[in-house]
Amino acid sequence: MSLGNALLNAVSGLAVSSRGTEIVADNLANAKTPGFVRREMHVSSRGQSGGVRIDGIARVVNTGLLAEQRHAAAARNDSEIRFKFFQNMENVIGLPGTPGGLSQTLNELQVSFVDASRRPDSDLNLENVVQAARTFGNRLRNASEAVQTARVTADSAIAKSVEELNLRVSQVAYLNRRISSLSNQGKTTAALVDKRQELISQINAFVPVHEVPRKSEKVALFTIGGLALLDGTTPTQINFDPTQQFTPQNDLPGNMAGRLIINNEELSDAQMKFFAGGSIHANFAVRDDLAPRVQHELDSFAMELHDLFADPQTDSTLTDNAPGLFLDGENRASIDNLSGLSLRLKLNPKIDPSAGGDLWKIRDGLNAEREGSAGNTELLVKLSNVFSENNSPVSGGAFKGSDSLSGRLAEIETHIASTRLAFEKDYVNKSSVTDALSVGVWESGVNTDTEIQKLITLGQSYAANARVVQAVDEMLDQILRW
């Protein structure tokens, strides 16, 4: 081998070692940077001319594992939103025996009637009935308000997610153009591709997507339901009109809350499946399915409560159309206006001294014309027994079969607690899967031990090539002295 070839080989080796050292240093410096992908240098022999050359710097990423991790994260987000909704409902409605819970407050109302039946002449006992009835009505109304607040929260989250989704898809479209331009100029695009990968991972939090390669290092994005978010230069624009306030009437035909809008067309129920999975889908489920179901159960319970205390067979002073202990606003409740009843139910002012009513009407009958014997216990005993008697479900209500008021509340609480538990378990399982896949993605990325070993090898290679250069230099000096 001539000295010229030896020098060429050594110089090319120095260049490769130097560039390799830069790449390893970059890998180590960004090992924990979100979205960063390990780089590898590809080299090859120059053939007969001698030496080595750098063929390119490649990003090393397991695309299949990354896609699985993204979809698992989206599924976890979906499950977490549902779990937290039922966790909130459980905290608001309570469990049997929980202080301040609906069951406990209903039990206190029953106890107040029992105490009054034992001492019907005691105004204090009668006042306790009024206070317990008012407290329970307020507690039921607070639970219903919490349901509607959860819907407002979900609706606001949808609006924010849609805004963020549009922004990130637009950013991916911009990076597509930049990456394509730089690639066509033969310039490195790795950092921009990393940024695009991180943006696509963020998009998956809102709706899981498939990333499809296109020409010139561009990518297209499709939801797992098949809707194109980006396939070309212009992203699909998604719109959403948030609802400022929610009431149970939002669920009635002709007054439904809005869905996503694409190309000025609101998506149908079938088309909404394009966005299955992720936070957007879960928040729609809370707003339009899970929360209304809880509301319907509370309204059905409120109707049964209303009817039991407005029964002429219990209070003989009432007629079939007269309101009882509780009112729907100012009137007797009607099954035709069931939606939102638990929000409107309030104490009949006829027994409330603060509203001009008379305490003795609790003992003698709501429509009694005059006060009766202070020792009369007949009505109070009947009213205290109302809580434990089985009653038929209201037509069009949420319940099936006969049960007591306590049983109805237990059914609501059981539904909420069991569903919360199921979603919590699902969330924990999906979190474990997501974490495991995230570890897999991380392990397929930068391994500091491996990179340091590469650095040592590159250092040795650099030193060896430097010695060759030094030896060639010394030989040339010797030749020149001759």
Order of alpha helices (4+ residues) and beta strands (2+ residues): alpha-beta-beta-alpha-alpha-alpha-alpha-beta-beta-beta-beta-beta-beta-alpha-alpha-beta-alpha-beta-alpha-alpha-alpha-alpha
